[in-house]
């Protein structure tokens, strides 16, 4: 029986790279994203997973549909990668209530809903690995903007530890990967030259990561090689937080 993985935000840079890496590792991969993202995805992105499912991570009914569909076919869920997330550039002063709710709903609540949806299944299996994609902006102040995103990613770090303690006795592991800056379509759309220079000059390795490098870390935490690791934060930032 093949192990099964669900990857949210699978049409994005890290999500697509993670789906591809897990598929190469032998998982049957169900990649999820919004309908518009799937429709706009390239053939190369669509080819990274075995199955594509329309999914709104901020909606609990959508989670029930996705997990129910996977269970009806596979009978189990071995890995969940909570990768989907959004942000904006607003500061604590500039942020609006609507913007706050959107970022928190997708980037923080979406992670909670995912854990809530698959955790009991993994407990019943007495096996499973959840990898939540956080950010170095959950552990640092960045440039003082992206306020809601910082709040959401900080919450992901603490929620992960709480869930790891809750489900550890049932052999369900929960960890985070904290990427730094990653070469993705989102970065290319949203970061101007000055911001990219700030990203690279503050990283001791002097560059941004590739999506594949982050996917490698996620795959490690998802797989058997990390069998005694839970409640951990794996930082993949080229040394950015070390400064």
Secondary structure, DSSP 8 states (H G I E B T S, - for coil): ---EEEEESTTSHHHHHHHHHHHHTT-EEEEEE-HHHHHH--HHHHTTSSEEEE--TT-HHHHHHHHHHHHHHHS---EEEE---------TTT--HHHHHHHIIIIIIHHHHHHHHHHHHHHHHT-EEEEEE--GGGTS-TTS--HHHHHHHHHHHHHHHHHHHHHGGGTEEEEEEEE--EESHHHHHH--HHHHHHHHHTSTT-S-EEHHHHHHHHHHHHSGGGTT--S-EEEESTTGGG-
